Amino acid sequence: MVIRTRPRSTRLLVIGLVAISLVIITVDYREGDAGPLAAAGRWTQTAMAPLQKAVSTVTRPVGNFFSGLAHLPSLAQENQDLKTQLADAQTQAARAAEDETRLRTLQDLLGLQQTLDPTGIPAVVIGNGLSNFDWSITIDAGSNDGVAVGQPVVTGSATSPRLVGLVVSVTPVSANVQLLIDQNFAVAGRLSTTGATGLVHGAGTQDPRMDGIPQDTQIDLSGDQPIQVFTVSYEINGQHGRYPPGILIGEVSSVVKSTNALETAVTVQPAVDFSALEYVLVYREDQQPGGSTG
């Protein structure tokens, strides 16, 4: 008797609970947000929200970590692509800056040609023979372009022409230029402050030396303005000096104690950085054969 009653009681209980649930659901559906379960649902959601936030805070980094591991290969490739793009952009920026510098140099050289020698021959330095025995450069202009032995070579701009050296040998398509720092090079120079003149000799790795300056010449290197040395124009027995006047040779870097009581000497830092020289102008207007110290 007891064994038969329990299943029946259980079935009745289940049927009753289902019926009650249906009634509650029906009532809640008909009442909408004002239903008896709506308030309970809102209360439950309010109570659970902090717990959900805490669980999400704890589990989200873990999920992001595993998600990151899954995308690690693609992220590495993207990182590499970005590095490549950055390197390309930096290279393009450097190239643009270099092109701009070259453009300014060429514009300066054009201005120098128009001011100093409209028939001058622009050339590019294609060889550098700087060594303990040879202080020269090779340019890409030769006899086919009008270059001849003995012609001065300059660089710079119309407002600041600078002496490079002298053409010493020529081929149809190229020429060798002896630099003013060569030990066999000499050029007459004038001090910008006093007008005193002397002879500037190349000295290889050392600054060129200017000898023959009158002993009573005042040379003060402590002033605000540097003492510059320019080429000198002169004429001897109808022969003009080899170099055009007013070309900057360099700045006085030191005063040298001379053994000659009648004269003094200085060293001259060249105005041209020969190791970085790219463009020059061969001066040829009214050139006459002359001595090596013109």
ZANU-121180 format. One record per residue (C-alpha): residue number from 1; residue in three letters; x, y, z. Coordinates in steps of 0.02 Angstrom, whole numbers, plus 32768, in hexadecimal, padded with zeros to 4 digits. Last residue first. Layout:
REM residues N
NUM:ALA:X:Y:Z
...
***
This chain:
REM residues 294
294:GLY:9368:902B:745F
293:THR:93E7:8FBF:74BB
292:SER:93FB:8F3A:7434
291:GLY:9431:8FB8:73B3
290:GLY:93CA:8FED:7320
289:PRO:9378:8FBC:727D
288:GLN:92E7:9035:7264
287:GLN:9232:9019:7290
286:ASP:91B7:909C:7256
285:GLU:9121:9037:7298
284:ARG:914D:8F82:72C4
283:TYR:910C:8F58:7371
282:VAL:90E0:8EA1:738B
281:LEU:9047:8E97:73FD
280:VAL:9035:8E10:7480
279:TYR:8FB5:8D92:74C1
278:GLU:8FC7:8D02:753C
277:LEU:9042:8D31:75C7
276:ALA:9029:8CCE:7668
275:SER:90DF:8C9D:768B
274:PHE:911A:8D45:7648
273:ASP:90BF:8DA9:76CD
272:VAL:90DF:8E55:7682
271:ALA:9106:8EF5:76E1
270:PRO:91B7:8EB9:7706
269:GLN:91FD:8ED9:77B6
268:VAL:928F:8F50:779F
267:THR:932F:8F4D:7805
266:VAL:938A:8FF0:7825
265:ALA:9435:9039:7801
264:THR:949C:90D2:7830
263:GLU:951D:913B:77D8
262:LEU:95B9:91A3:77F2
261:ALA:95FB:9144:788A
260:ASN:9605:90A3:7825
259:THR:9603:9010:789D
258:SER:9545:9016:7899
257:LYS:94D3:8FF2:7929
256:VAL:9431:8FB5:78DC
255:VAL:9389:9009:78FC
254:SER:92F3:8F95:78FE
253:SER:9250:8F68:78A4
252:VAL:9247:8FF3:7822
251:GLU:91AB:8FD2:77BB
250:GLY:919D:8F89:770C
249:ILE:91C5:8FA0:7654
248:LEU:9132:9011:762A
247:ILE:9135:904E:7577
246:GLY:9143:910C:7570
245:PRO:91B1:9116:74D7
244:PRO:91AC:909A:7446
243:TYR:923E:9021:7448
242:ARG:92CD:9013:73CB
241:GLY:930C:90C3:73E3
240:HIS:9315:9128:7346
239:GLN:93B0:9130:72DA
238:GLY:93DB:91D9:7290
237:ASN:9485:91DC:72E1
236:ILE:9436:91B4:7389
235:GLU:937D:91D0:73A8
234:TYR:9320:91BC:744C
233:SER:9280:9179:7499
232:VAL:928A:912D:7545
231:THR:922F:9094:7588
230:PHE:91D8:90A8:7630
229:VAL:9209:9080:76E4
228:GLN:918D:9099:7772
227:ILE:91AD:90D9:7821
226:PRO:9119:90A0:7889
225:GLN:90A5:9123:78D6
224:ASP:9088:9128:7991
223:GLY:913C:9152:79BA
222:SER:91B6:90E1:7A15
221:LEU:9219:90B5:7977
220:ASP:9274:915B:7972
219:ILE:92F1:916A:78E2
218:GLN:9341:9217:78D9
217:THR:93BF:921B:784B
216:ASP:946A:925D:7886
215:GLN:94C8:91C4:7844
214:PRO:9489:91D7:7793
213:ILE:9434:9135:7759
212:GLY:94AB:90CB:76F2
211:ASP:9464:9022:7720
210:MET:93B4:8FD9:7721
209:ARG:93B0:8F23:7758
208:PRO:932E:8EA4:7722
207:ASP:92DB:8E46:77B2
206:GLN:932A:8D9D:77D1
205:THR:92FD:8CFA:777B
204:GLY:9354:8D30:76DC
203:ALA:93AF:8DD6:76F5
202:GLY:9378:8E45:7665
201:HIS:93D2:8EEC:7655
200:VAL:9381:8F98:7665
199:LEU:93F0:902A:7632
198:GLY:93DA:90D1:7687
197:THR:9376:9170:7683
196:ALA:9343:91F0:7705
195:GLY:9295:9237:76E8
194:THR:9284:925A:77A2
193:THR:91E5:9200:77D3
192:SER:91BC:9193:773C
191:LEU:926C:914E:772C
190:ARG:92A7:913A:7677
189:GLY:92E1:909D:7620
188:ALA:9357:9069:7595
187:VAL:9347:8FB2:7566
186:ALA:93B7:8F1A:757A
185:PHE:939F:8E60:755E
184:ASN:942D:8DE2:7568
183:GLN:93FD:8DA4:7616
182:ASP:934A:8D87:75DD
181:ILE:92CD:8DE2:764D
180:LEU:9298:8E54:75BE
179:LEU:925A:8DBD:755F
178:GLN:92A8:8D84:74BB
177:VAL:921A:8D60:7443
176:ASN:921F:8CCE:73CB
175:ALA:91B3:8CD8:732E
174:SER:9131:8C71:72D3
173:VAL:90E1:8C4F:722A
172:PRO:9162:8C7D:71A8
171:THR:91EF:8C65:7225
170:VAL:923C:8CF0:728E
169:SER:92C7:8D09:730B
168:VAL:92F4:8D8D:738E
167:VAL:9250:8DED:73A5
166:LEU:9265:8E5D:743E
165:GLY:921B:8E64:74EC
164:VAL:917A:8E71:7550
163:LEU:9168:8F2B:7574
162:ARG:90C4:8F66:75BD
161:PRO:903E:8FDB:7578
160:SER:8FCC:9021:7602
159:THR:8F47:9099:75C2
158:ALA:8F38:904A:7516
157:SER:8F3F:8F9E:7564
156:GLY:8FBE:8F19:7592
155:THR:903C:8EC5:7520
154:VAL:90DC:8EF0:74C4
153:VAL:9158:8EA4:744A
152:PRO:91E3:8F0A:73FB
151:GLN:921B:8EE2:7348
150:GLY:92D0:8EB2:7330
149:VAL:92B4:8E1A:72C3
148:ALA:921B:8E2B:7253
147:VAL:9160:8E08:7261
146:GLY:90FC:8E37:71C6
145:ASP:9076:8DB0:71D2
144:ASN:90CD:8D38:715B
143:SER:916C:8D60:71BA
142:GLY:9127:8D13:7257
141:ALA:9092:8D15:72CD
140:ASP:9066:8C85:7344
139:ILE:90D8:8CBF:73D1
138:THR:916A:8C66:7425
137:ILE:91AA:8CA0:74CF
136:SER:9256:8CC3:7514
135:TRP:92C5:8CBA:75AD
134:ASP:933B:8C2F:757D
133:PHE:93CB:8BF2:75E8
132:ASN:9382:8BE0:7697
131:SER:92D9:8BBB:764C
130:LEU:923F:8C13:7606
129:GLY:9225:8BD1:7556
128:ASN:916A:8BEC:754B
127:GLY:9111:8BBF:74AB
126:ILE:906F:8BEE:7453
125:VAL:905F:8CA4:7489
124:VAL:8FD7:8CF0:741C
123:ALA:8FF8:8D7F:73A4
122:PRO:8FBC:8E2E:7378
121:ILE:9022:8E85:72F0
120:GLY:9034:8F41:72FD
119:THR:8FFD:8FAA:7269
118:PRO:8F90:901B:72D5
117:ASP:9025:9031:734C
116:LEU:9012:907D:73F8
115:THR:8F5E:90B8:7406
114:GLN:8F02:9042:7391
113:GLN:8F70:8FB0:73C4
112:LEU:8F5B:8FD5:747D
111:GLY:8E9F:8FDB:746A
110:LEU:8EA2:8F33:7412
109:LEU:8F11:8EEE:749D
108:ASP:8E97:8F2C:7521
107:GLN:8E06:8EDA:74C4
106:LEU:8E6A:8E39:74B9
105:THR:8E8D:8E3C:7573
104:ARG:8DD6:8E63:759C
103:LEU:8D9F:8DD0:7531
102:ARG:8E1F:8D5E:7583
101:THR:8DDC:8D8C:762F
100:GLU:8D29:8D6E:75F7
99:ASP:8D58:8CC5:75AF
98:GLU:8DAB:8C96:7654
97:ALA:8D11:8CCA:76B7
96:ALA:8CA0:8C67:7640
95:ARG:8D11:8BCE:7650
94:ALA:8D0B:8BD9:770E
93:ALA:8C4D:8BE7:770C
92:GLN:8C3E:8B55:7692
91:THR:8CAF:8AEB:76FF
90:GLN:8C4B:8B16:779B
89:ALA:8BA8:8AE9:7743
88:ASP:8BF0:8A43:7708
87:ALA:8C2D:8A1B:77B7
86:LEU:8B82:8A44:77FF
85:GLN:8B2A:89D7:777C
84:THR:8B9F:8947:77A4
83:LYS:8B81:895A:785E
82:LEU:8AC4:895C:783F
81:ASP:8ACF:88BE:77D7
80:GLN:8B34:8868:785F
79:ASN:8AB1:8895:78E1
78:GLU:8A26:8856:786F
77:GLN:8A85:87B2:7858
76:ALA:8A99:87A0:7914
75:LEU:89E1:87C8:792E
74:SER:89AF:8743:78AF
73:PRO:8A19:86C0:7907
72:LEU:89D9:86F3:79B5
71:HIS:891F:86EB:798A
70:ALA:88F8:864C:79EE
69:LEU:896C:8681:7A79
68:GLY:8913:8727:7A83
67:SER:886B:86D0:7A94
66:PHE:88B4:8667:7B20
65:PHE:88EF:8704:7B79
64:ASN:884E:8762:7B55
63:GLY:87EA:86D6:7BA5
62:VAL:8859:86D7:7C3F
61:PRO:884F:8793:7C46
60:ARG:878E:8788:7C39
59:THR:8779:8704:7CC2
58:VAL:879C:876B:7D5D
57:THR:8747:880A:7D27
56:SER:86B2:87A8:7CE1
55:VAL:869C:874A:7D85
54:ALA:869F:87ED:7DE5
53:LYS:8625:8840:7D6E
52:GLN:85AE:87AA:7D76
51:LEU:85B2:87AE:7E35
50:PRO:858E:8868:7E36
49:ALA:84FB:884D:7DBD
48:MET:84AF:87B9:7E1D
47:ALA:8451:881D:7EA0
46:THR:840A:8898:7E23
45:GLN:83D8:880B:7DAD
44:THR:8381:87AF:7E3B
43:TRP:8324:884D:7E6E
42:ARG:82EF:8869:7DBB
41:GLY:82B2:87B7:7DAC
40:ALA:8253:87C4:7E50
39:ALA:8200:8863:7E14
38:ALA:81D1:8810:7D70
37:LEU:818E:8775:7DC7
36:PRO:80F0:87C3:7E08
35:GLY:80C8:8814:7D60
34:ALA:80D7:88CE:7D45
33:ASP:8157:88B8:7CBC
32:GLY:80D9:884C:7C5B
31:GLU:8037:8825:7CBB
30:ARG:7FFA:87A6:7C3C
29:TYR:80A2:874E:7C33
28:ASP:80B3:874C:7CF0
27:VAL:8004:8703:7D06
26:THR:8023:867D:7C84
25:ILE:80CD:8653:7CCC
24:ILE:8084:8647:7D7C
23:VAL:7FF5:85D9:7D43
22:LEU:8068:8569:7CE1
21:SER:80DD:8559:7D75
20:ILE:804B:852C:7DEA
19:ALA:8013:84A5:7D71
18:VAL:80C3:8460:7D62
17:LEU:80D4:845E:7E20
16:GLY:802C:8403:7E34
15:ILE:8056:8381:7DB0
14:VAL:80FC:8360:7E05
13:LEU:80A9:834E:7EAF
12:LEU:8021:82DB:7E6A
11:ARG:80A4:826F:7E19
10:THR:8104:8264:7EBB
9:SER:8067:8237:7F1B
8:ARG:803E:81AE:7E9E
7:PRO:80EF:816C:7EA6
6:ARG:80E8:816C:7F64
5:THR:803A:811C:7F78
4:ARG:8064:8076:7F22
3:ILE:80F3:804F:7F98
2:VAL:808A:807B:8030
1:MET:8000:8000:8000
***
